[in-house]
Amino acid sequence: MELHDLLSDSEFLDRRDASNRAEKRFEALQTLAHVFTESPRVVLQRLVEIAVEFCGADSAGISLEETDEKGNPTFRWVAISGTFSQYLNGRTPRFFSPCGTCLSTGRPQHYRVTKPYYDFLGVVADPITDGMLIPWTSDQNRGTIWAISHGSPQTFTSEDYKLLDALADFAGISVRLTEREQLLKQSHNALESQVEHRTSSLRQLSARLMRVQDDERRKIARELHDSVGQYLVALKMNVARLKESLPGGDAQILADSEQVIDQCLSETRTISHLLHPPLLDESGLPSAAKWYLEGFSKRSGIETSLQIHDKIGRLPQDIETALFRALQESLTNVHRHSGSKKVDVTIRLHDGEALITIRDYGCGFSSQQLQDVDSGRSTGVGLTGLRERIAVLGGFLEVVSSAPGAIIKVTLPLKNKAEMAS
């Protein structure tokens, strides 16, 4: 095997170029202008095809330096055109090879091999009477591009070297683009994974906070009912006894005080039930919803109607609580903002899901308000918190304009936690 530094090989540099080859090289540059519209893998193959077509080579290829499955340094032929095409993805040893010398020196090589036996390919290849090797590099890889002839010992000229050198630059650019695309994809996947992990963590935290909030509401409601309520009852009994033993004027004062105590008892009971209605734990969502609508209608003067699916029994506690909070928040918004005189509520089961729909006949939502609600940019704390509560349970909240008024629809899947997690 003869191997020389191509740029120091006077015999090679003094060769004359045929005129018809010069015209073909101009055509090659035009072809190169369209190469990068293809995928990177196709680009490498097109580059070696250009080398064969316009350099007069019998075969051309691109070798990538990499380790094999045993960790040995090798070159893999990632693109080949011409007589050696059948050896695509074949490997050659990294050391004591023309490609290895080319990369070790970082210089283009001119070489000949009279009778190469490629034991790593298991074949006896045709002699290489004239050959060029040029190194290329990318951000993470390096290799060579080569062109060989099996006939004339003076197939290539310095002009052919210039074209092959340009093709080597294009090979490095193509591999670099592939590397950066892969890095970008990896970064994107890593970012998505981080966002997904953080979103999951935030949802878990939100779910825990909501459970703590519900437990605290339940505890406060019981304390108001059992403790403050009992104190007020005892106070009322004492006032009643005092009223019997006092003259008329003083008795009237105690009678007025008794009315205030009655009002305190009523308000305490109402606050307790609004924080967490005992019916929700004792009888389930249908009973709690009926009780709440009756009280809402009396307090607000808004006419209400309730339709409940016959098959609704006891639902999971989280589902019942979430649906009841949706009813509370929706009716509070109707009372404060809509101006509606009527509200229709429907609770039903359908296809493994629990649904509650609240329809009012008031001023409704503007298009901007609907966009803000759908995108999560709504400044209202109530709907934002409700949406998060629903999302934690795998459900979704819809707000739809329905002139006159609006419809709020909450859908929750009736699945156990293991199924939801999977």
C-alpha positions in Angstrom: 0.0 0.0 0.0 1.3 3.4 -1.0 0.1 6.3 1.2 1.3 10.0 0.8 0.2 13.4 2.1 -1.8 14.5 -0.9 -0.9 18.2 -0.6 2.8 17.3 -0.6 2.6 14.8 -3.4 4.1 16.6 -6.4 3.3 13.8 -8.8 -0.4 14.1 -8.0 -0.4 17.9 -8.0 1.3 18.1 -11.4 -1.4 16.1 -13.2 -3.3 17.8 -15.9 -7.1 18.2 -15.9 -9.3 17.2 -18.8 -11.5 19.9 -20.1 -14.7 17.8 -20.1 -14.1 17.1 -16.4 -14.0 20.9 -15.6 -17.5 21.3 -17.2 -18.8 18.4 -15.2 -17.5 19.9 -11.9 -19.5 23.1 -12.6 -22.6 20.8 -13.0 -21.6 19.2 -9.7 -21.7 22.5 -7.9 -25.2 23.1 -9.3 -26.3 19.7 -8.0 -24.8 20.5 -4.5 -27.0 23.5 -4.3 -30.1 21.2 -4.1 -28.6 18.5 -1.9 -29.5 20.0 1.5 -33.2 20.0 0.8 -33.0 16.3 1.6 -32.8 14.6 5.0 -29.3 14.3 6.5 -29.0 10.6 5.8 -29.9 11.2 2.1 -27.5 14.1 1.9 -24.5 11.8 2.8 -25.5 9.4 0.1 -26.0 12.1 -2.5 -22.5 13.5 -1.7 -20.8 10.2 -2.6 -22.9 9.8 -5.7 -21.7 13.3 -6.8 -18.1 12.1 -6.1 -18.6 9.1 -8.4 -20.4 11.0 -11.1 -18.2 14.1 -11.3 -14.7 13.0 -10.1 -14.5 10.0 -12.3 -14.3 7.6 -9.3 -15.3 3.9 -9.5 -16.4 4.1 -5.9 -16.7 6.7 -3.2 -17.8 6.6 0.4 -18.0 8.3 3.8 -16.4 6.6 6.8 -17.5 7.5 10.4 -15.1 6.9 13.3 -16.9 4.9 16.0 -16.4 1.9 18.3 -17.9 -1.5 17.6 -20.0 -3.6 19.9 -16.8 -4.8 21.6 -15.5 -1.3 22.2 -12.9 -1.5 19.4 -12.2 1.7 17.4 -13.3 1.3 13.8 -14.6 3.1 10.8 -18.1 2.4 9.6 -19.0 3.1 6.0 -22.2 5.1 6.4 -22.6 6.0 2.7 -21.1 4.3 -0.4 -21.7 4.6 -4.1 -20.2 2.6 -7.0 -18.2 -0.7 -6.9 -18.1 -0.9 -3.1 -21.8 -0.2 -2.6 -22.4 -3.7 -1.3 -20.3 -3.0 1.7 -22.5 -0.3 3.1 -22.3 -0.2 7.0 -19.2 -2.5 6.8 -16.4 -1.7 9.3 -12.7 -1.3 8.9 -10.1 -1.1 11.8 -9.2 2.4 13.0 -5.5 1.8 13.3 -3.0 1.0 10.5 -5.5 2.0 7.8 -5.6 4.9 5.3 -8.6 6.4 7.0 -6.8 6.2 10.4 -3.7 7.9 9.0 -5.9 10.6 7.4 -7.5 11.4 10.8 -4.3 11.1 12.8 -2.5 13.6 10.6 -5.6 15.7 9.9 -4.3 15.9 6.3 -5.8 14.6 3.0 -4.1 11.4 1.7 -3.3 10.1 -1.8 -3.0 6.3 -1.8 -2.9 3.1 -3.8 -3.5 -0.5 -2.7 -2.4 -3.2 -5.2 -4.4 -6.1 -3.8 -6.3 -5.4 -0.7 -7.7 -8.3 1.3 -10.5 -7.0 3.6 -10.7 -9.8 6.1 -13.2 -7.7 8.1 -15.5 -7.8 5.1 -14.7 -11.4 4.2 -13.9 -10.5 0.5 -11.0 -9.8 -1.8 -11.6 -6.4 -3.2 -10.4 -4.9 -6.5 -7.1 -3.2 -6.4 -7.1 0.6 -5.8 -5.0 2.1 -8.5 -5.7 5.7 -7.4 -7.4 7.1 -4.3 -8.1 10.2 -2.3 -8.9 10.5 1.4 -10.1 13.8 3.0 -10.9 14.2 6.7 -14.1 15.9 8.0 -15.3 16.8 11.5 -18.5 17.8 13.2 -19.3 18.8 16.8 -19.2 15.3 18.1 -17.9 13.1 15.3 -15.3 12.8 12.6 -14.5 10.7 9.7 -13.3 10.7 6.1 -14.7 10.9 2.6 -12.9 8.9 0.0 -12.9 8.3 -3.8 -11.1 5.4 -5.5 -10.4 4.1 -9.0 -9.7 0.5 -10.1 -8.2 1.4 -13.5 -5.9 4.3 -14.3 -3.2 5.1 -11.8 -3.8 8.8 -12.6 -7.5 9.1 -12.5 -7.8 12.1 -10.2 -6.3 15.6 -10.4 -5.9 18.5 -8.0 -9.3 19.8 -9.3 -10.9 16.5 -8.3 -9.4 17.0 -4.9 -10.9 20.5 -4.6 -14.4 19.1 -5.4 -13.9 16.2 -2.9 -12.7 18.6 -0.3 -15.9 20.7 -0.8 -17.9 17.4 -0.4 -16.0 16.7 2.9 -17.1 20.1 4.2 -20.7 19.3 3.3 -20.4 15.9 5.0 -19.2 17.6 8.2 -22.1 20.1 8.0 -24.7 17.4 7.4 -23.5 15.3 10.4 -23.3 18.4 12.6 -26.9 19.4 11.7 -28.0 15.8 12.6 -26.2 16.0 15.9 -27.7 19.4 16.8 -31.2 18.2 15.8 -30.8 15.2 18.1 -29.5 17.5 20.9 -32.4 19.8 20.4 -34.8 16.9 20.5 -33.2 15.5 23.7 -33.3 18.9 25.3 -37.0 19.3 24.3 -37.8 15.8 25.7 -35.9 16.5 28.9 -37.7 19.8 29.3 -41.0 18.2 28.6 -40.2 15.5 31.2 -39.2 18.2 33.8 -42.4 20.1 33.1 -44.5 17.0 33.3 -42.8 15.9 36.6 -43.2 19.4 38.1 -46.8 19.6 36.9 -47.5 16.2 38.4 -45.9 17.3 41.7 -47.9 20.5 41.8 -51.1 18.6 41.1 -50.3 16.1 43.9 -49.5 19.0 46.2 -52.7 20.8 45.1 -54.7 17.6 45.8 -53.2 17.3 49.3 -53.9 20.9 50.0 -57.5 20.6 48.9 -58.0 17.5 51.1 -56.5 19.3 54.0 -58.8 22.3 53.3 -61.8 20.0 53.1 -60.8 18.3 56.4 -60.4 21.6 58.1 -63.8 22.8 56.8 -65.3 19.6 58.2 -63.6 20.1 61.5 -64.6 23.8 61.8 -68.2 22.9 60.8 -68.3 20.3 63.6 -66.8 22.7 66.1 -69.3 25.4 65.3 -72.2 23.0 65.5 -71.1 21.0 68.6 -69.2 23.6 70.6 -70.4 27.2 69.7 -73.9 25.9 69.0 -74.1 24.2 72.4 -72.8 27.3 74.2 -75.5 29.4 72.5 -78.2 26.9 73.5 -77.1 27.0 77.1 -77.0 30.8 77.0 -80.6 30.9 75.6 -81.8 28.7 78.4 -80.2 30.9 81.0 -81.8 34.0 79.4 -85.2 32.3 79.4 -84.9 31.6 83.2 -83.9 35.2 83.9 -86.8 36.6 81.9 -89.3 34.8 84.1 -88.0 36.5 87.3 -87.5 40.1 86.1 -90.1 42.9 85.8 -91.5 44.0 82.4 -88.8 46.5 81.1 -86.0 44.2 82.0 -87.9 41.2 80.6 -88.2 43.0 77.2 -84.4 43.4 77.1 -83.9 39.7 77.7 -86.5 38.9 75.1 -84.6 41.0 72.5 -81.4 39.2 73.6 -83.1 35.9 73.1 -83.9 36.9 69.5 -80.3 37.8 68.9 -79.2 34.4 70.3 -81.7 32.6 68.0 -80.3 34.5 65.1 -76.7 33.6 66.2 -77.8 29.9 66.4 -79.3 30.1 63.0 -76.3 31.8 61.4 -73.9 29.4 63.2 -75.8 26.4 61.9 -75.9 27.9 58.4 -72.1 28.7 58.4 -71.4 25.2 59.7 -73.5 23.5 57.0 -72.0 25.7 54.3 -68.5 24.9 55.3 -69.3 21.2 55.1 -72.9 20.0 55.1 -73.3 16.9 57.3 -75.7 15.5 54.8 -72.8 15.1 52.4 -71.1 12.6 54.7 -74.3 11.0 56.0 -76.5 10.7 53.0 -74.4 11.6 49.9 -74.5 14.2 47.2 -78.3 14.1 46.2 -79.4 15.0 49.7 -76.8 17.6 50.3 -77.6 19.2 46.9 -81.3 19.4 47.7 -80.7 20.9 51.1 -78.2 23.5 49.6 -80.6 24.5 46.8 -83.5 25.0 49.2 -81.4 27.2 51.5 -79.9 29.1 48.5 -83.3 29.9 47.1 -84.5 31.2 50.5 -81.5 33.4 51.0 -81.2 34.8 47.5 -84.8 34.8 46.3 -83.6 33.0 43.1 -85.9 30.2 41.8 -84.1 26.9 41.6 -84.9 23.5 40.0 -83.0 20.3 40.5 -82.9 17.1 38.4 -81.0 14.1 39.8 -80.4 10.9 37.9 -82.3 8.1 39.6 -79.3 5.7 39.8 -77.0 8.1 41.7 -76.2 6.6 45.0 -73.0 7.1 47.1 -70.0 8.2 45.1 -66.4 8.3 46.1 -65.9 11.0 48.8 -63.5 13.1 46.6 -66.0 13.1 43.8 -69.0 14.0 46.0 -67.0 16.9 47.6 -65.8 18.2 44.2 -69.3 18.2 42.7 -70.8 19.9 45.8 -68.1 22.6 45.7 -68.8 23.1 42.0 -72.5 23.6 42.9 -71.6 26.0 45.7 -69.1 28.1 43.6 -71.4 28.2 40.6 -74.5 29.4 42.5 -72.4 31.9 44.4 -71.3 33.4 41.1 -74.9 33.4 39.8 -76.1 35.3 42.9 -73.2 37.8 42.8 -72.8 38.5 39.1 -75.4 37.1 36.8 -78.6 38.9 37.8 -80.5 35.7 36.9 -83.9 35.0 38.6 -83.7 31.3 37.9 -81.2 28.5 38.0 -81.5 24.9 36.7 -79.2 22.2 38.1 -78.8 18.7 36.7 -76.8 15.9 38.3 -76.4 12.6 36.4 -74.2 9.6 35.6 -73.2 8.8 32.0 -70.7 6.4 30.6 -68.6 6.0 33.7 -68.6 9.7 34.5 -70.4 11.9 37.0 -71.7 15.2 35.6 -73.2 18.3 37.1 -74.6 21.2 35.0 -75.6 24.6 36.3 -77.6 26.8 33.9 -78.6 30.4 34.7 -80.5 33.0 32.7 -78.6 36.2 33.5 -76.0 38.4 31.8 -73.6 35.5 31.0 -70.0 35.8 30.1 -68.3 38.1 27.5 -66.1 36.5 24.8 -63.0 37.8 26.6 -64.1 36.3 29.9 -64.7 32.9 28.3 -61.2 33.0 26.7 -59.7 33.9 30.1 -61.6 31.0 31.8 -60.6 28.5 29.1 -56.9 29.5 29.1 -56.7 29.6 32.9 -56.0 33.4 33.0 -59.3 34.2 34.8 -58.7 36.6 37.7 -61.5 35.0 39.7 -60.1 32.8 42.4 -63.2 30.7 42.7 -63.4 29.3 39.2 -59.6 28.9 39.1 -59.5 26.9 42.3 -62.5 24.9 41.1 -60.8 24.1 37.8 -57.7 22.9 39.6 -59.8 20.7 42.0 -61.5 19.1 39.0 -58.2 18.6 37.1 -56.6 16.9 40.1 -59.4 14.3 39.9 -58.9 13.8 36.1 -62.0 15.8 35.1 -62.7 19.0 33.3 -64.7 22.2 33.7 -66.6 23.8 30.8 -68.1 27.3 30.8 -70.3 27.9 27.8 -72.3 31.0 26.9 -76.0 30.2 26.3 -78.0 33.4 25.7 -79.5 34.3 27.9 -77.1 33.3 30.6 -74.4 30.7 30.8 -73.9 27.0 31.5 -71.2 25.6 33.8 -70.6 21.9 33.3 -68.3 19.7 35.4 -67.4 16.1 34.4 -65.5 13.7 36.7 -64.5 10.1 35.8 -65.8 7.5 38.3 -62.5 5.5 38.5 -60.5 4.3 41.4 -57.2 6.0 42.1 -55.1 3.2 40.8 -56.8 3.4 37.4 -56.5 7.1 37.3 -52.8 7.0 38.1 -52.2 4.5 35.3 
